[in-house]
Amino acid sequence: MHFLQEGKLLTLPQARAFLFPNPTSISVDLEDYLMGIFNLPSELARFSVNSVIKGEYQQAEIIFQFVSELYTGFRLLNLKNDALRKRFDAVKYDVKKVEEVVYDLTLRGLLKKK
Protein backbone atom coordinates (compact mmCIF):
# COMPACT_ATOMS: atom_id res chain seq x y z
CA MET A 1 0.00 0.00 0.00
CA HIS A 2 2.86 2.36 0.83
CA PHE A 3 4.31 2.12 -2.69
CA LEU A 4 0.94 2.90 -4.26
CA GLN A 5 0.48 5.97 -2.06
CA GLU A 6 4.05 7.26 -1.81
CA GLY A 7 5.77 5.76 -4.86
CA LYS A 8 8.63 4.39 -2.80
CA LEU A 9 9.61 1.42 -0.68
CA LEU A 10 8.66 1.20 2.99
CA THR A 11 11.87 1.05 5.04
CA LEU A 12 12.41 -1.41 7.88
CA PRO A 13 12.13 1.31 10.58
CA GLN A 14 8.92 2.59 8.96
CA ALA A 15 7.51 -0.95 8.86
CA ARG A 16 8.33 -1.45 12.52
CA ALA A 17 6.71 1.86 13.47
CA PHE A 18 3.62 1.12 11.38
CA LEU A 19 3.10 -2.42 12.66
CA PHE A 20 4.07 -1.77 16.28
CA PRO A 21 3.42 1.89 17.16
CA ASN A 22 3.99 1.19 20.86
CA PRO A 23 7.44 -0.30 21.50
CA THR A 24 7.07 -3.86 22.72
CA SER A 25 9.10 -7.03 22.69
CA ILE A 26 7.53 -7.87 19.30
CA SER A 27 9.30 -6.50 16.26
CA VAL A 28 9.95 -7.11 12.58
CA ASP A 29 13.36 -8.65 12.00
CA LEU A 30 15.41 -8.10 8.86
CA GLU A 31 14.68 -11.53 7.36
CA ASP A 32 10.90 -11.06 7.70
CA TYR A 33 11.18 -7.58 6.20
CA LEU A 34 13.19 -8.91 3.24
CA MET A 35 10.69 -11.74 2.70
CA GLY A 36 7.93 -9.16 2.50
CA ILE A 37 9.93 -7.05 0.06
CA PHE A 38 10.69 -10.14 -2.06
CA ASN A 39 6.94 -10.81 -2.27
CA LEU A 40 6.16 -7.25 -3.36
CA PRO A 41 7.14 -7.67 -7.05
CA SER A 42 4.68 -10.54 -7.57
CA GLU A 43 1.87 -8.47 -6.08
CA LEU A 44 2.86 -5.48 -8.20
CA ALA A 45 3.01 -7.67 -11.32
CA ARG A 46 -0.62 -8.65 -10.73
CA PHE A 47 -1.51 -5.05 -10.00
CA SER A 48 0.08 -3.90 -13.26
CA VAL A 49 -2.14 -6.27 -15.23
CA ASN A 50 -5.20 -5.05 -13.33
CA SER A 51 -4.17 -1.43 -13.97
CA VAL A 52 -4.03 -2.06 -17.70
CA ILE A 53 -7.46 -3.69 -17.60
CA LYS A 54 -8.78 -0.52 -15.93
CA GLY A 55 -7.09 1.63 -18.59
CA GLU A 56 -4.39 3.00 -16.27
CA TYR A 57 -1.53 2.32 -18.67
CA GLN A 58 1.04 4.63 -17.06
CA GLN A 59 0.75 2.72 -13.77
CA ALA A 60 2.23 -0.37 -15.43
CA GLU A 61 5.24 1.64 -16.57
CA ILE A 62 5.76 3.07 -13.06
CA ILE A 63 5.54 -0.43 -11.58
CA PHE A 64 8.03 -1.76 -14.13
CA GLN A 65 10.55 0.93 -13.23
CA PHE A 66 10.14 0.25 -9.50
CA VAL A 67 10.30 -3.55 -9.79
CA SER A 68 13.36 -3.32 -12.04
CA GLU A 69 15.13 -1.13 -9.49
CA LEU A 70 14.20 -3.54 -6.70
CA TYR A 71 15.61 -6.46 -8.66
CA THR A 72 18.83 -4.56 -9.33
CA GLY A 73 19.17 -3.91 -5.60
CA PHE A 74 18.37 -7.52 -4.72
CA ARG A 75 21.17 -8.69 -6.98
CA LEU A 76 23.66 -6.94 -4.69
CA LEU A 77 22.67 -9.18 -1.78
CA ASN A 78 24.67 -12.32 -1.05
CA LEU A 79 21.85 -14.79 -0.42
CA LYS A 80 22.43 -18.38 0.60
CA ASN A 81 20.25 -21.28 -0.52
CA ASP A 82 17.21 -20.68 1.63
CA ALA A 83 13.70 -19.25 1.38
CA LEU A 84 15.02 -15.75 0.60
CA ARG A 85 17.10 -17.08 -2.28
CA LYS A 86 14.10 -18.93 -3.72
CA ARG A 87 11.98 -15.78 -3.55
CA PHE A 88 14.80 -13.80 -5.15
CA ASP A 89 14.87 -16.28 -8.02
CA ALA A 90 11.13 -15.80 -8.50
CA VAL A 91 11.50 -12.00 -8.65
CA LYS A 92 13.17 -12.13 -12.07
CA TYR A 93 10.01 -13.77 -13.47
CA ASP A 94 7.89 -11.03 -11.90
CA VAL A 95 10.09 -8.41 -13.56
CA LYS A 96 9.72 -10.24 -16.87
CA LYS A 97 5.93 -10.33 -16.51
CA VAL A 98 5.69 -6.58 -15.92
CA GLU A 99 8.19 -5.94 -18.71
CA GLU A 100 5.99 -7.90 -21.11
CA VAL A 101 2.96 -5.82 -20.08
CA VAL A 102 4.87 -2.57 -20.74
CA TYR A 103 6.25 -3.94 -24.01
CA ASP A 104 2.75 -4.83 -25.20
CA LEU A 105 1.47 -1.37 -24.27
CA THR A 106 4.37 0.21 -26.13
CA LEU A 107 3.68 -1.84 -29.26
CA ARG A 108 0.04 -0.80 -29.16
CA GLY A 109 0.97 2.86 -28.74
CA LEU A 110 -0.88 3.14 -25.42
CA LEU A 111 1.98 4.64 -23.40
CA LYS A 112 2.78 8.35 -23.58
CA LYS A 113 6.16 9.08 -25.11
CA LYS A 114 8.67 10.75 -22.80
C-alpha positions as CSV (number, residue, x, y, z in Angstrom):
1,M,0.0,0.0,0.0
2,H,2.9,2.4,0.8
3,F,4.3,2.1,-2.7
4,L,0.9,2.9,-4.3
5,Q,0.5,6.0,-2.1
6,E,4.0,7.3,-1.8
7,G,5.8,5.8,-4.9
8,K,8.6,4.4,-2.8
9,L,9.6,1.4,-0.7
10,L,8.7,1.2,3.0
11,T,11.9,1.0,5.0
12,L,12.4,-1.4,7.9
13,P,12.1,1.3,10.6
14,Q,8.9,2.6,9.0
15,A,7.5,-0.9,8.9
16,R,8.3,-1.5,12.5
17,A,6.7,1.9,13.5
18,F,3.6,1.1,11.4
19,L,3.1,-2.4,12.7
20,F,4.1,-1.8,16.3
21,P,3.4,1.9,17.2
22,N,4.0,1.2,20.9
23,P,7.4,-0.3,21.5
24,T,7.1,-3.9,22.7
25,S,9.1,-7.0,22.7
26,I,7.5,-7.9,19.3
27,S,9.3,-6.5,16.3
28,V,10.0,-7.1,12.6
29,D,13.4,-8.6,12.0
30,L,15.4,-8.1,8.9
31,E,14.7,-11.5,7.4
32,D,10.9,-11.1,7.7
33,Y,11.2,-7.6,6.2
34,L,13.2,-8.9,3.2
35,M,10.7,-11.7,2.7
36,G,7.9,-9.2,2.5
37,I,9.9,-7.0,0.1
38,F,10.7,-10.1,-2.1
39,N,6.9,-10.8,-2.3
40,L,6.2,-7.2,-3.4
41,P,7.1,-7.7,-7.1
42,S,4.7,-10.5,-7.6
43,E,1.9,-8.5,-6.1
44,L,2.9,-5.5,-8.2
45,A,3.0,-7.7,-11.3
46,R,-0.6,-8.7,-10.7
47,F,-1.5,-5.1,-10.0
48,S,0.1,-3.9,-13.3
49,V,-2.1,-6.3,-15.2
50,N,-5.2,-5.0,-13.3
51,S,-4.2,-1.4,-14.0
52,V,-4.0,-2.1,-17.7
53,I,-7.5,-3.7,-17.6
54,K,-8.8,-0.5,-15.9
55,G,-7.1,1.6,-18.6
56,E,-4.4,3.0,-16.3
57,Y,-1.5,2.3,-18.7
58,Q,1.0,4.6,-17.1
59,Q,0.8,2.7,-13.8
60,A,2.2,-0.4,-15.4
61,E,5.2,1.6,-16.6
62,I,5.8,3.1,-13.1
63,I,5.5,-0.4,-11.6
64,F,8.0,-1.8,-14.1
65,Q,10.5,0.9,-13.2
66,F,10.1,0.2,-9.5
67,V,10.3,-3.6,-9.8
68,S,13.4,-3.3,-12.0
69,E,15.1,-1.1,-9.5
70,L,14.2,-3.5,-6.7
71,Y,15.6,-6.5,-8.7
72,T,18.8,-4.6,-9.3
73,G,19.2,-3.9,-5.6
74,F,18.4,-7.5,-4.7
75,R,21.2,-8.7,-7.0
76,L,23.7,-6.9,-4.7
77,L,22.7,-9.2,-1.8
78,N,24.7,-12.3,-1.1
79,L,21.8,-14.8,-0.4
80,K,22.4,-18.4,0.6
81,N,20.3,-21.3,-0.5
82,D,17.2,-20.7,1.6
83,A,13.7,-19.2,1.4
84,L,15.0,-15.8,0.6
85,R,17.1,-17.1,-2.3
86,K,14.1,-18.9,-3.7
87,R,12.0,-15.8,-3.6
88,F,14.8,-13.8,-5.2
89,D,14.9,-16.3,-8.0
90,A,11.1,-15.8,-8.5
91,V,11.5,-12.0,-8.6
92,K,13.2,-12.1,-12.1
93,Y,10.0,-13.8,-13.5
94,D,7.9,-11.0,-11.9
95,V,10.1,-8.4,-13.6
96,K,9.7,-10.2,-16.9
97,K,5.9,-10.3,-16.5
98,V,5.7,-6.6,-15.9
99,E,8.2,-5.9,-18.7
100,E,6.0,-7.9,-21.1
101,V,3.0,-5.8,-20.1
102,V,4.9,-2.6,-20.7
103,Y,6.2,-3.9,-24.0
104,D,2.8,-4.8,-25.2
105,L,1.5,-1.4,-24.3
106,T,4.4,0.2,-26.1
107,L,3.7,-1.8,-29.3
108,R,0.0,-0.8,-29.2
109,G,1.0,2.9,-28.7
110,L,-0.9,3.1,-25.4
111,L,2.0,4.6,-23.4
112,K,2.8,8.3,-23.6
113,K,6.2,9.1,-25.1
114,K,8.7,10.7,-22.8
